[in-house]
Amino acid sequence: MARTIIVGDIHGCWETLVQLIEKLNPQSEDTFISLGDTMHKRTGGGSSVVAILRDLPCKVRLIFANHEDKHIRWY
């Protein structure tokens, strides 16, 4: 049965994200949704988190929030 996994406020904490993913064990039929604040607004941490999410075996959706907006404006 396909699941929708919704996670918010990762804030670049890739170690914690890895632990959560190991527990959830997403499958190809699942959808993983990050509800914004994937990156930390001061230190980034987004590249590791984005790489982890990119490599998930399931569909991934990212919803941008204020932290992502800050990085986009800086870039």
C-alpha positions as CSV (number, residue, x, y, z in Angstrom):
1,M,0.0,0.0,0.0
2,A,1.4,3.4,-1.0
3,R,2.1,5.9,1.7
4,T,2.3,9.6,1.7
5,I,5.2,10.6,4.1
6,I,5.0,14.2,5.2
7,V,8.0,15.8,7.0
8,G,8.4,19.5,7.9
9,D,11.2,21.7,9.2
10,I,14.2,19.5,8.3
11,H,16.5,22.6,8.7
12,G,19.5,20.9,7.1
13,C,19.7,18.2,9.8
14,W,20.7,15.5,7.5
15,E,21.8,13.0,10.2
16,T,18.3,13.1,11.7
17,L,16.7,12.8,8.3
18,V,18.8,9.7,7.6
19,Q,17.6,8.1,10.8
20,L,14.0,8.9,10.0
21,I,14.3,7.5,6.5
22,E,15.8,4.3,7.9
23,K,12.9,3.9,10.2
24,L,10.3,4.7,7.5
25,N,12.0,2.7,4.8
26,P,10.2,4.4,1.9
27,Q,9.3,2.2,-1.1
28,S,9.0,3.1,-4.8
29,E,5.2,3.4,-4.5
30,D,5.4,6.0,-1.7
31,T,5.5,9.8,-1.9
32,F,7.8,11.8,0.4
33,I,6.8,15.4,0.9
34,S,9.0,18.0,2.6
35,L,6.9,20.8,3.9
36,G,9.4,23.6,3.7
37,D,12.4,24.7,5.7
38,T,14.4,21.9,4.2
39,M,17.5,24.0,4.5
40,H,18.8,26.0,7.4
41,K,18.6,29.7,6.8
42,R,22.0,30.5,8.3
43,T,24.3,27.6,7.5
44,G,22.6,26.0,4.6
45,G,22.9,22.2,5.0
46,G,20.6,21.9,2.1
47,S,23.0,20.2,-0.3
48,S,23.3,17.1,1.9
49,V,19.5,17.0,2.5
50,V,18.7,17.5,-1.1
51,A,21.1,14.7,-2.1
52,I,19.5,12.4,0.4
53,L,16.0,13.2,-0.9
54,R,17.1,13.0,-4.5
55,D,18.3,9.4,-3.9
56,L,15.1,8.2,-2.3
57,P,13.5,5.3,-4.2
58,C,10.1,7.1,-4.1
59,K,8.5,10.3,-5.5
60,V,9.8,13.4,-3.7
61,R,8.0,16.7,-3.5
62,L,9.6,19.8,-2.0
63,I,7.4,22.7,-0.8
64,F,9.4,25.9,-0.5
65,A,9.1,28.1,2.6
66,N,10.9,31.1,4.0
67,H,14.3,29.4,4.4
68,E,14.4,28.3,0.8
69,D,13.2,31.7,-0.3
70,K,16.2,33.3,1.5
71,H,18.6,30.9,-0.3
72,I,17.0,31.6,-3.6
73,R,17.3,35.4,-3.1
74,W,20.9,35.1,-2.0
75,Y,21.8,33.0,-5.0
